[in-house]
Amino acid sequence: MRHIICLLIALAAAGDARAATIYECLLTPSAENRWLADFVFIGHDAAADRVVVSDILILSFNDRAPVEGRIVTDNARRITFAWELFVRGAGGQSARMSYRLTYQRGDGSAMATARPLGYDRLFQAAGQCEVKQRN
């Protein structure tokens, strides 16, 4: 249910996009990994050079709004998206997180990473993405 709510909010927020490629990615973060969501929505409008990213963490920490992302790599084998998010932990500690999600065009697999800027820690999750064209 959480996946569906996140997707509906993100789709509504990205509604101003013209033709776009939609990536709906299901990830499997480890139980102790709370900095990567299990569902990530990415809308990519190549004509407008715009990337919109949403997940439950973004909606929680960014006033219920998706964030702008960017493309880091785009070739025949993969596309990698990147974005940043300011987060606050349960103990009050805050950090700016740097996120990346790489989608492998050949098999639909995805690898997501989250790194708190200024720290050596790296969080990872793997999964699959379903890609849709929206007109």
N, CA, C and O atoms as a GROMACS GRO file, in nm:
protein
  540
    1MET      N    1   0.081  -0.119   0.000
    1MET     CA    2   0.000   0.000   0.000
    1MET      C    3   0.086   0.126   0.000
    1MET      O    4   0.055   0.223  -0.069
    2ARG      N    5   0.193   0.123   0.078
    2ARG     CA    6   0.283   0.238   0.083
    2ARG      C    7   0.340   0.270  -0.054
    2ARG      O    8   0.358   0.386  -0.089
    3HIS      N    9   0.369   0.164  -0.133
    3HIS     CA   10   0.422   0.183  -0.268
    3HIS      C   11   0.322   0.259  -0.354
    3HIS      O   12   0.359   0.351  -0.426
    4ILE      N   13   0.198   0.221  -0.347
    4ILE     CA   14   0.094   0.281  -0.429
    4ILE      C   15   0.075   0.427  -0.393
    4ILE      O   16   0.062   0.511  -0.482
    5ILE      N   17   0.072   0.459  -0.266
    5ILE     CA   18   0.055   0.598  -0.222
    5ILE      C   19   0.171   0.683  -0.270
    5ILE      O   20   0.151   0.793  -0.321
    6CYS      N   21   0.292   0.634  -0.253
    6CYS     CA   22   0.411   0.706  -0.297
    6CYS      C   23   0.406   0.733  -0.448
    6CYS      O   24   0.435   0.843  -0.493
    7LEU      N   25   0.368   0.632  -0.524
    7LEU     CA   26   0.361   0.644  -0.669
    7LEU      C   27   0.255   0.746  -0.710
    7LEU      O   28   0.281   0.830  -0.796
    8LEU      N   29   0.138   0.742  -0.651
    8LEU     CA   30   0.031   0.834  -0.687
    8LEU      C   31   0.069   0.978  -0.657
    8LEU      O   32   0.041   1.067  -0.737
    9ILE      N   33   0.131   1.002  -0.544
    9ILE     CA   34   0.174   1.138  -0.510
    9ILE      C   35   0.280   1.186  -0.608
    9ILE      O   36   0.276   1.300  -0.655
   10ALA      N   37   0.375   1.100  -0.640
   10ALA     CA   38   0.482   1.138  -0.732
   10ALA      C   39   0.428   1.162  -0.872
   10ALA      O   40   0.471   1.256  -0.939
   11LEU      N   41   0.336   1.079  -0.919
   11LEU     CA   42   0.278   1.099  -1.051
   11LEU      C   43   0.203   1.231  -1.058
   11LEU      O   44   0.211   1.302  -1.159
   12ALA      N   45   0.131   1.264  -0.955
   12ALA     CA   46   0.058   1.391  -0.953
   12ALA      C   47   0.155   1.509  -0.956
   12ALA      O   48   0.131   1.608  -1.024
   13ALA      N   49   0.264   1.496  -0.880
   13ALA     CA   50   0.361   1.605  -0.876
   13ALA      C   51   0.435   1.620  -1.007
   13ALA      O   52   0.474   1.731  -1.043
   14ALA      N   53   0.454   1.512  -1.080
   14ALA     CA   54   0.525   1.516  -1.208
   14ALA      C   55   0.430   1.536  -1.324
   14ALA      O   56   0.470   1.522  -1.439
   15GLY      N   57   0.307   1.568  -1.297
   15GLY     CA   58   0.204   1.577  -1.399
   15GLY      C   59   0.228   1.681  -1.506
   15GLY      O   60   0.168   1.673  -1.613
   16ASP      N   61   0.316   1.779  -1.482
   16ASP     CA   62   0.339   1.881  -1.582
   16ASP      C   63   0.437   1.835  -1.690
   16ASP      O   64   0.460   1.908  -1.787
   17ALA      N   65   0.495   1.718  -1.676
   17ALA     CA   66   0.590   1.668  -1.775
   17ALA      C   67   0.518   1.631  -1.904
   17ALA      O   68   0.406   1.580  -1.902
   18ARG      N   69   0.584   1.658  -2.016
   18ARG     CA   70   0.529   1.618  -2.145
   18ARG      C   71   0.554   1.469  -2.160
   18ARG      O   72   0.530   1.393  -2.066
   19ALA      N   73   0.604   1.426  -2.276
   19ALA     CA   74   0.639   1.285  -2.293
   19ALA      C   75   0.755   1.253  -2.198
   19ALA      O   76   0.853   1.327  -2.193
   20ALA      N   77   0.742   1.147  -2.124
   20ALA     CA   78   0.844   1.115  -2.024
   20ALA      C   79   0.862   0.965  -2.014
   20ALA      O   80   0.774   0.886  -2.049
   21THR      N   81   0.978   0.927  -1.967
   21THR     CA   82   1.006   0.788  -1.933
   21THR      C   83   0.993   0.776  -1.782
   21THR      O   84   1.053   0.853  -1.707
   22ILE      N   85   0.914   0.678  -1.739
   22ILE     CA   86   0.889   0.657  -1.597
   22ILE      C   87   0.960   0.529  -1.553
   22ILE      O   88   0.945   0.424  -1.615
   23TYR      N   89   1.037   0.540  -1.446
   23TYR     CA   90   1.106   0.425  -1.387
   23TYR      C   91   1.042   0.398  -1.252
   23TYR      O   92   1.046   0.484  -1.163
   24GLU      N   93   0.983   0.282  -1.236
   24GLU     CA   94   0.924   0.240  -1.108
   24GLU      C   95   1.012   0.127  -1.056
   24GLU      O   96   1.009   0.016  -1.109
   25CYS      N   97   1.090   0.155  -0.953
   25CYS     CA   98   1.193   0.061  -0.908
   25CYS      C   99   1.162   0.005  -0.770
   25CYS      O  100   1.141   0.080  -0.674
   26LEU      N  101   1.158  -0.127  -0.761
   26LEU     CA  102   1.143  -0.198  -0.634
   26LEU      C  103   1.281  -0.243  -0.589
   26LEU      O  104   1.350  -0.315  -0.661
   27LEU      N  105   1.320  -0.199  -0.471
   27LEU     CA  106   1.453  -0.230  -0.418
   27LEU      C  107   1.439  -0.314  -0.291
   27LEU      O  108   1.334  -0.317  -0.228
   28THR      N  109   1.549  -0.380  -0.255
   28THR     CA  110   1.551  -0.460  -0.133
   28THR      C  111   1.665  -0.413  -0.045
   28THR      O  112   1.773  -0.472  -0.045
   29PRO      N  113   1.642  -0.305   0.032
   29PRO     CA  114   1.746  -0.262   0.125
   29PRO      C  115   1.751  -0.357   0.245
   29PRO      O  116   1.652  -0.421   0.279
   30SER      N  117   1.867  -0.366   0.308
   30SER     CA  118   1.879  -0.451   0.426
   30SER      C  119   1.797  -0.391   0.540
   30SER      O  120   1.762  -0.273   0.537
   31ALA      N  121   1.767  -0.472   0.640
   31ALA     CA  122   1.682  -0.430   0.751
   31ALA      C  123   1.741  -0.310   0.826
   31ALA      O  124   1.666  -0.224   0.873
   32GLU      N  125   1.874  -0.303   0.838
   32GLU     CA  126   1.935  -0.191   0.911
   32GLU      C  127   1.957  -0.069   0.823
   32GLU      O  128   2.002   0.035   0.871
   33ASN      N  129   1.926  -0.081   0.695
   33ASN     CA  130   1.945   0.028   0.601
   33ASN      C  131   1.816   0.109   0.590
   33ASN      O  132   1.725   0.073   0.515
   34ARG      N  133   1.808   0.217   0.663
   34ARG     CA  134   1.687   0.298   0.660
   34ARG      C  135   1.701   0.421   0.571
   34ARG      O  136   1.611   0.506   0.569
   35TRP      N  137   1.811   0.433   0.498
   35TRP     CA  138   1.834   0.551   0.415
   35TRP      C  139   1.807   0.526   0.267
   35TRP      O  140   1.827   0.616   0.185
   36LEU      N  141   1.760   0.406   0.233
   36LEU     CA  142   1.715   0.376   0.097
   36LEU      C  143   1.574   0.320   0.106
   36LEU      O  144   1.548   0.229   0.185
   37ALA      N  145   1.486   0.374   0.026
   37ALA     CA  146   1.346   0.328   0.025
   37ALA      C  147   1.335   0.200  -0.056
   37ALA      O  148   1.421   0.169  -0.138
   38ASP      N  149   1.228   0.125  -0.032
   38ASP     CA  150   1.207   0.002  -0.108
   38ASP      C  151   1.135   0.026  -0.240
   38ASP      O  152   1.123  -0.066  -0.320
   39PHE      N  153   1.087   0.147  -0.264
   39PHE     CA  154   1.025   0.183  -0.391
   39PHE      C  155   1.070   0.323  -0.430
   39PHE      O  156   1.058   0.416  -0.350
   40VAL      N  157   1.123   0.338  -0.551
   40VAL     CA  158   1.168   0.469  -0.601
   40VAL      C  159   1.101   0.494  -0.734
   40VAL      O  160   1.097   0.407  -0.821
   41PHE      N  161   1.048   0.614  -0.750
   41PHE     CA  162   0.985   0.659  -0.874
   41PHE      C  163   1.075   0.765  -0.935
   41PHE      O  164   1.114   0.861  -0.868
   42ILE      N  165   1.108   0.748  -1.065
   42ILE     CA  166   1.187   0.849  -1.136
   42ILE      C  167   1.115   0.882  -1.265
   42ILE      O  168   1.082   0.793  -1.343
   43GLY      N  169   1.090   1.010  -1.287
   43GLY     CA  170   1.033   1.057  -1.413
   43GLY      C  171   1.140   1.132  -1.488
   43GLY      O  172   1.201   1.225  -1.434
   44HIS      N  173   1.164   1.094  -1.615
   44HIS     CA  174   1.268   1.159  -1.695
   44HIS      C  175   1.206   1.214  -1.822
   44HIS      O  176   1.157   1.138  -1.906
   45ASP      N  177   1.207   1.345  -1.835
   45ASP     CA  178   1.158   1.413  -1.955
   45ASP      C  179   1.281   1.461  -2.031
   45ASP      O  180   1.338   1.566  -1.999
   46ALA      N  181   1.324   1.384  -2.132
   46ALA     CA  182   1.446   1.416  -2.205
   46ALA      C  183   1.433   1.549  -2.280
   46ALA      O  184   1.529   1.625  -2.288
   47ALA      N  185   1.316   1.577  -2.336
   47ALA     CA  186   1.295   1.700  -2.413
   47ALA      C  187   1.314   1.824  -2.326
   47ALA      O  188   1.366   1.925  -2.372
   48ALA      N  189   1.271   1.816  -2.202
   48ALA     CA  190   1.283   1.929  -2.109
   48ALA      C  191   1.410   1.920  -2.024
   48ALA      O  192   1.435   2.007  -1.942
   49ASP      N  193   1.488   1.814  -2.043
   49ASP     CA  194   1.609   1.789  -1.963
   49ASP      C  195   1.575   1.797  -1.814
   49ASP      O  196   1.640   1.868  -1.738
   50ARG      N  197   1.472   1.720  -1.776
   50ARG     CA  198   1.424   1.724  -1.638
   50ARG      C  199   1.414   1.583  -1.581
   50ARG      O  200   1.368   1.490  -1.649
   51VAL      N  201   1.457   1.567  -1.457
   51VAL     CA  202   1.445   1.442  -1.383
   51VAL      C  203   1.376   1.474  -1.250
   51VAL      O  204   1.417   1.565  -1.179
   52VAL      N  205   1.271   1.398  -1.219
   52VAL     CA  206   1.199   1.413  -1.093
   52VAL      C  207   1.206   1.279  -1.020
   52VAL      O  208   1.179   1.174  -1.079
   53VAL      N  209   1.244   1.283  -0.892
   53VAL     CA  210   1.261   1.161  -0.814
   53VAL      C  211   1.172   1.170  -0.690
   53VAL      O  212   1.162   1.274  -0.626
   54SER      N  213   1.108   1.056  -0.657
   54SER     CA  214   1.026   1.051  -0.537
   54SER      C  215   1.033   0.912  -0.475
   54SER      O  216   1.042   0.811  -0.544
   55ASP      N  217   1.029   0.911  -0.345
   55ASP     CA  218   1.014   0.788  -0.267
   55ASP      C  219   0.962   0.830  -0.130
   55ASP      O  220   0.942   0.948  -0.105
   56ILE      N  221   0.942   0.735  -0.044
   56ILE     CA  222   0.884   0.765   0.086
   56ILE      C  223   0.976   0.853   0.172
   56ILE      O  224   0.928   0.934   0.251
   57LEU      N  225   1.108   0.838   0.157
   57LEU     CA  226   1.203   0.922   0.231
   57LEU      C  227   1.199   1.065   0.181
   57LEU      O  228   1.197   1.159   0.260
   58ILE      N  229   1.197   1.082   0.049
   58ILE     CA  230   1.191   1.216  -0.009
   58ILE      C  231   1.063   1.286   0.037
   58ILE      O  232   1.066   1.402   0.078
   59LEU      N  233   0.952   1.215   0.029
   59LEU     CA  234   0.825   1.276   0.069
   59LEU      C  235   0.824   1.310   0.218
   59LEU      O  236   0.762   1.409   0.259
   60SER      N  237   0.892   1.230   0.300
   60SER     CA  238   0.897   1.255   0.444
   60SER      C  239   0.986   1.373   0.479
   60SER      O  240   0.950   1.455   0.564
   61PHE      N  241   1.102   1.384   0.415
   61PHE     CA  242   1.200   1.486   0.451
   61PHE      C  243   1.193   1.611   0.365
   61PHE      O  244   1.258   1.711   0.397
   62ASN      N  245   1.116   1.609   0.258
   62ASN     CA  246   1.111   1.723   0.166
   62ASN      C  247   0.970   1.782   0.156
   62ASN      O  248   0.926   1.821   0.048
   63ASP      N  249   0.903   1.788   0.268
   63ASP     CA  250   0.771   1.851   0.276
   63ASP      C  251   0.671   1.793   0.175
   63ASP      O  252   0.596   1.867   0.111
   64ARG      N  253   0.673   1.660   0.160
   64ARG     CA  254   0.580   1.585   0.073
   64ARG      C  255   0.594   1.618  -0.074
   64ARG      O  256   0.499   1.603  -0.151
   65ALA      N  257   0.712   1.662  -0.114
   65ALA     CA  258   0.735   1.699  -0.255
   65ALA      C  259   0.852   1.618  -0.311
   65ALA      O  260   0.947   1.591  -0.239
   66PRO      N  261   0.846   1.580  -0.438
   66PRO     CA  262   0.960   1.512  -0.501
   66PRO      C  263   1.077   1.609  -0.515
   66PRO      O  264   1.061   1.729  -0.495
   67VAL      N  265   1.194   1.557  -0.550
   67VAL     CA  266   1.312   1.641  -0.570
   67VAL      C  267   1.356   1.634  -0.716
   67VAL      O  268   1.324   1.539  -0.788
   68GLU      N  269   1.428   1.735  -0.757
   68GLU     CA  270   1.488   1.735  -0.890
   68GLU      C  271   1.613   1.648  -0.885
   68GLU      O  272   1.688   1.650  -0.787
   69GLY      N  273   1.634   1.572  -0.990
   69GLY     CA  274   1.754   1.490  -1.002
   69GLY      C  275   1.829   1.528  -1.127
   69GLY      O  276   1.796   1.626  -1.195
   70ARG      N  277   1.932   1.450  -1.157
   70ARG     CA  278   2.010   1.473  -1.279
   70ARG      C  279   2.058   1.339  -1.332
   70ARG      O  280   2.059   1.239  -1.260
   71ILE      N  281   2.097   1.338  -1.457
   71ILE     CA  282   2.152   1.217  -1.518
   71ILE      C  283   2.304   1.226  -1.510
   71ILE      O  284   2.364   1.326  -1.549
   72VAL      N  285   2.365   1.119  -1.459
   72VAL     CA  286   2.510   1.112  -1.447
   72VAL      C  287   2.568   1.034  -1.565
   72VAL      O  288   2.671   1.073  -1.621
   73THR      N  289   2.502   0.924  -1.602
   73THR     CA  290   2.545   0.840  -1.713
   73THR      C  291   2.423   0.800  -1.794
   73THR      O  292   2.319   0.765  -1.738
   74ASP      N  293   2.436   0.804  -1.926
   74ASP     CA  294   2.327   0.759  -2.014
   74ASP      C  295   2.390   0.702  -2.140
   74ASP      O  296   2.438   0.776  -2.226
   75ASN      N  297   2.390   0.569  -2.149
   75ASN     CA  298   2.444   0.505  -2.268
   75ASN      C  299   2.357   0.384  -2.303
   75ASN      O  300   2.250   0.366  -2.244
   76ALA      N  301   2.400   0.305  -2.397
   76ALA     CA  302   2.320   0.191  -2.443
   76ALA      C  303   2.300   0.086  -2.334
   76ALA      O  304   2.200   0.013  -2.338
   77ARG      N  305   2.390   0.076  -2.239
   77ARG     CA  306   2.382  -0.027  -2.135
   77ARG      C  307   2.307   0.015  -2.009
   77ARG      O  308   2.239  -0.066  -1.947
   78ARG      N  309   2.320   0.144  -1.972
   78ARG     CA  310   2.262   0.186  -1.843
   78ARG      C  311   2.234   0.335  -1.842
   78ARG      O  312   2.283   0.412  -1.925
   79ILE      N  313   2.152   0.372  -1.744
   79ILE     CA  314   2.130   0.513  -1.714
   79ILE      C  315   2.140   0.528  -1.562
   79ILE      O  316   2.083   0.449  -1.487
   80THR      N  317   2.215   0.629  -1.519
   80THR     CA  318   2.233   0.654  -1.377
   80THR      C  319   2.178   0.792  -1.342
   80THR      O  320   2.212   0.892  -1.405
   81PHE      N  321   2.091   0.793  -1.241
   81PHE     CA  322   2.032   0.916  -1.191
   81PHE      C  323   2.095   0.950  -1.057
   81PHE      O  324   2.135   0.860  -0.983
   82ALA      N  325   2.105   1.080  -1.026
   82ALA     CA  326   2.159   1.124  -0.898
   82ALA      C  327   2.071   1.235  -0.841
   82ALA      O  328   2.011   1.312  -0.916
   83TRP      N  329   2.064   1.241  -0.709
   83TRP     CA  330   1.991   1.347  -0.640
   83TRP      C  331   2.043   1.358  -0.499
   83TRP      O  332   2.113   1.269  -0.450
   84GLU      N  333   2.009   1.466  -0.431
   84GLU     CA  334   2.049   1.487  -0.293
   84GLU      C  335   1.927   1.515  -0.208
   84GLU      O  336   1.825   1.565  -0.256
   85LEU      N  337   1.939   1.484  -0.080
   85LEU     CA  338   1.829   1.504   0.014
   85LEU      C  339   1.886   1.534   0.152
   85LEU      O  340   1.975   1.463   0.199
   86PHE      N  341   1.835   1.637   0.216
   86PHE     CA  342   1.871   1.669   0.354
   86PHE      C  343   1.783   1.584   0.445
   86PHE      O  344   1.661   1.590   0.436
   87VAL      N  345   1.845   1.506   0.534
   87VAL     CA  346   1.770   1.417   0.623
   87VAL      C  347   1.807   1.444   0.768
   87VAL      O  348   1.912   1.501   0.798
   88ARG      N  349   1.718   1.402   0.857
   88ARG     CA  350   1.743   1.413   1.001
   88ARG      C  351   1.710   1.279   1.065
   88ARG      O  352   1.600   1.227   1.048
   89GLY      N  353   1.806   1.223   1.138
   89GLY     CA  354   1.787   1.095   1.204
   89GLY      C  355   1.705   1.108   1.331
   89GLY      O  356   1.676   1.219   1.377
   90ALA      N  357   1.667   0.994   1.387
   90ALA     CA  358   1.584   0.991   1.508
   90ALA      C  359   1.654   1.060   1.626
   90ALA      O  360   1.586   1.117   1.712
   91GLY      N  361   1.786   1.055   1.630
   91GLY     CA  362   1.861   1.119   1.739
   91GLY      C  363   1.884   1.268   1.718
   91GLY      O  364   1.950   1.332   1.799
   92GLY      N  365   1.830   1.324   1.610
   92GLY     CA  366   1.846   1.466   1.582
   92GLY      C  367   1.964   1.499   1.493
   92GLY      O  368   1.981   1.614   1.454
   93GLN      N  369   2.046   1.400   1.461
   93GLN     CA  370   2.161   1.424   1.374
   93GLN      C  371   2.112   1.443   1.232
   93GLN      O  372   2.024   1.370   1.186
   94SER      N  373   2.168   1.541   1.162
   94SER     CA  374   2.126   1.567   1.025
   94SER      C  375   2.242   1.548   0.928
   94SER      O  376   2.359   1.556   0.967
   95ALA      N  377   2.208   1.524   0.803
   95ALA     CA  378   2.310   1.505   0.700
   95ALA      C  379   2.248   1.532   0.564
   95ALA      O  380   2.127   1.518   0.545
   96ARG      N  381   2.332   1.570   0.471
   96ARG     CA  382   2.290   1.578   0.332
   96ARG      C  383   2.333   1.447   0.268
   96ARG      O  384   2.451   1.412   0.267
   97MET      N  385   2.234   1.374   0.213
   97MET     CA  386   2.260   1.244   0.152
   97MET      C  387   2.272   1.260   0.001
   97MET      O  388   2.195   1.333  -0.061
   98SER      N  389   2.368   1.191  -0.055
   98SER     CA  390   2.386   1.185  -0.200
   98SER      C  391   2.338   1.048  -0.247
   98SER      O  392   2.388   0.945  -0.202
   99TYR      N  393   2.240   1.048  -0.338
   99TYR     CA  394   2.180   0.924  -0.387
   99TYR      C  395   2.213   0.903  -0.534
   99TYR      O  396   2.228   0.997  -0.611
  100ARG      N  397   2.223   0.775  -0.571
  100ARG     CA  398   2.236   0.735  -0.711
  100ARG      C  399   2.155   0.609  -0.732
  100ARG      O  400   2.148   0.521  -0.646
  101LEU      N  401   2.094   0.601  -0.849
  101LEU     CA  402   2.026   0.479  -0.890
  101LEU      C  403   2.066   0.450  -1.034
  101LEU      O  404   2.049   0.534  -1.123
  102THR      N  405   2.120   0.330  -1.056
  102THR     CA  406   2.160   0.288  -1.190
  102THR      C  407   2.065   0.180  -1.238
  102THR      O  408   2.046   0.079  -1.170
  103TYR      N  409   2.007   0.202  -1.355
  103TYR     CA  410   1.917   0.107  -1.420
  103TYR      C  411   1.992   0.044  -1.536
  103TYR      O  412   2.041   0.113  -1.625
  104GLN      N  413   2.000  -0.090  -1.535
  104GLN     CA  414   2.063  -0.166  -1.643
  104GLN      C  415   1.959  -0.196  -1.750
  104GLN      O  416   1.863  -0.268  -1.724
  105ARG      N  417   1.977  -0.141  -1.869
  105ARG     CA  418   1.878  -0.155  -1.976
  105ARG      C  419   1.860  -0.300  -2.021
  105ARG      O  420   1.750  -0.338  -2.063
  106GLY      N  421   1.963  -0.380  -2.014
  106GLY     CA  422   1.956  -0.518  -2.063
  106GLY      C  423   1.864  -0.608  -1.986
  106GLY      O  424   1.787  -0.684  -2.045
  107ASP      N  425   1.870  -0.603  -1.854
  107ASP     CA  426   1.791  -0.696  -1.773
  107ASP      C  427   1.695  -0.627  -1.676
  107ASP      O  428   1.623  -0.696  -1.603
  108GLY      N  429   1.691  -0.495  -1.675
  108GLY     CA  430   1.598  -0.423  -1.589
  108GLY      C  431   1.641  -0.414  -1.444
  108GLY      O  432   1.565  -0.366  -1.360
  109SER      N  433   1.762  -0.459  -1.413
  109SER     CA  434   1.807  -0.454  -1.274
  109SER      C  435   1.846  -0.312  -1.234
  109SER      O  436   1.877  -0.228  -1.319
  110ALA      N  437   1.843  -0.288  -1.104
  110ALA     CA  438   1.876  -0.157  -1.051
  110ALA      C  439   1.965  -0.172  -0.929
  110ALA      O  440   1.953  -0.268  -0.852
  111MET      N  441   2.054  -0.076  -0.912
  111MET     CA  442   2.138  -0.067  -0.793
  111MET      C  443   2.130   0.077  -0.743
  111MET      O  444   2.159   0.171  -0.817
  112ALA      N  445   2.091   0.093  -0.618
  112ALA     CA  446   2.081   0.225  -0.558
  112ALA      C  447   2.183   0.238  -0.447
  112ALA      O  448   2.211   0.142  -0.375
  113THR      N  449   2.237   0.359  -0.432
  113THR     CA  450   2.330   0.386  -0.323
  113THR      C  451   2.291   0.518  -0.257
  113THR      O  452   2.234   0.607  -0.319
  114ALA      N  453   2.324   0.526  -0.129
  114ALA     CA  454   2.306   0.649  -0.052
  114ALA      C  455   2.433   0.670   0.029
  114ALA      O  456   2.482   0.578   0.095
  115ARG      N  457   2.486   0.792   0.022
  115ARG     CA  458   2.608   0.823   0.096
  115ARG      C  459   2.587   0.956   0.169
  115ARG      O  460   2.556   1.057   0.106
  116PRO      N  461   2.604   0.956   0.301
  116PRO     CA  462   2.598   1.085   0.372
  116PRO      C  463   2.724   1.165   0.338
  116PRO      O  464   2.836   1.118   0.360
  117LEU      N  465   2.706   1.285   0.284
  117LEU     CA  466   2.820   1.366   0.241
  117LEU      C  467   2.907   1.400   0.362
  117LEU      O  468   2.857   1.442   0.467
  118GLY      N  469   3.037   1.382   0.346
  118GLY     CA  470   3.131   1.407   0.454
  118GLY      C  471   3.161   1.284   0.538
  118GLY      O  472   3.241   1.292   0.631
  119TYR      N  473   3.100   1.171   0.506
  119TYR     CA  474   3.121   1.046   0.580
  119TYR      C  475   3.161   0.936   0.482
  119TYR      O  476   3.136   0.947   0.362
  120ASP      N  477   3.222   0.830   0.533
  120ASP     CA  478   3.265   0.718   0.449
  120ASP      C  479   3.158   0.613   0.428
  120ASP      O  480   3.175   0.525   0.344
  121ARG      N  481   3.051   0.619   0.501
  121ARG     CA  482   2.947   0.516   0.498
  121ARG      C  483   2.876   0.513   0.363
  121ARG      O  484   2.848   0.618   0.306
  122LEU      N  485   2.847   0.394   0.314
  122LEU     CA  486   2.773   0.376   0.189
  122LEU      C  487   2.663   0.274   0.212
  122LEU      O  488   2.689   0.164   0.260
  123PHE      N  489   2.540   0.311   0.178
  123PHE     CA  490   2.426   0.220   0.189
  123PHE      C  491   2.389   0.176   0.048
  123PHE      O  492   2.394   0.257  -0.046
  124GLN      N  493   2.352   0.049   0.031
  124GLN     CA  494   2.319  -0.004  -0.101
  124GLN      C  495   2.193  -0.088  -0.097
  124GLN      O  496   2.158  -0.146   0.006
  125ALA      N  497   2.126  -0.094  -0.212
  125ALA     CA  498   2.010  -0.181  -0.228
  125ALA      C  499   2.001  -0.217  -0.376
  125ALA      O  500   2.027  -0.134  -0.463
  126ALA      N  501   1.963  -0.341  -0.402
  126ALA     CA  502   1.946  -0.388  -0.540
  126ALA      C  503   1.799  -0.417  -0.564
  126ALA      O  504   1.721  -0.435  -0.471
  127GLY      N  505   1.762  -0.422  -0.691
  127GLY     CA  506   1.624  -0.452  -0.725
  127GLY      C  507   1.601  -0.452  -0.874
  127GLY      O  508   1.693  -0.474  -0.953
  128GLN      N  509   1.477  -0.427  -0.912
  128GLN     CA  510   1.432  -0.427  -1.052
  128GLN      C  511   1.349  -0.302  -1.077
  128GLN      O  512   1.281  -0.252  -0.988
  129CYS      N  513   1.355  -0.254  -1.200
  129CYS     CA  514   1.272  -0.140  -1.240
  129CYS      C  515   1.181  -0.180  -1.355
  129CYS      O  516   1.219  -0.258  -1.442
  130GLU      N  517   1.062  -0.125  -1.352
  130GLU     CA  518   0.970  -0.136  -1.465
  130GLU      C  519   0.972   0.001  -1.531
  130GLU      O  520   0.957   0.103  -1.464
  131VAL      N  521   0.990   0.002  -1.663
  131VAL     CA  522   0.999   0.127  -1.738
  131VAL      C  523   0.875   0.144  -1.823
  131VAL      O  524   0.832   0.052  -1.892
  132LYS      N  525   0.818   0.265  -1.817
  132LYS     CA  526   0.698   0.295  -1.894
  132LYS      C  527   0.717   0.426  -1.966
  132LYS      O  528   0.789   0.514  -1.918
  133GLN      N  529   0.654   0.440  -2.081
  133GLN     CA  530   0.653   0.566  -2.155
  133GLN      C  531   0.524   0.638  -2.125
  133GLN      O  532   0.416   0.578  -2.131
  134ARG      N  533   0.532   0.764  -2.093
  134ARG     CA  534   0.413   0.843  -2.064
  134ARG      C  535   0.404   0.955  -2.167
  134ARG      O  536   0.500   1.030  -2.187
  135ASN      N  537   0.292   0.966  -2.231
  135ASN     CA  538   0.273   1.072  -2.332
  135ASN      C  539   0.172   1.173  -2.288
  135ASN      O  540   0.144   1.268  -2.360
   0.00000   0.00000   0.00000
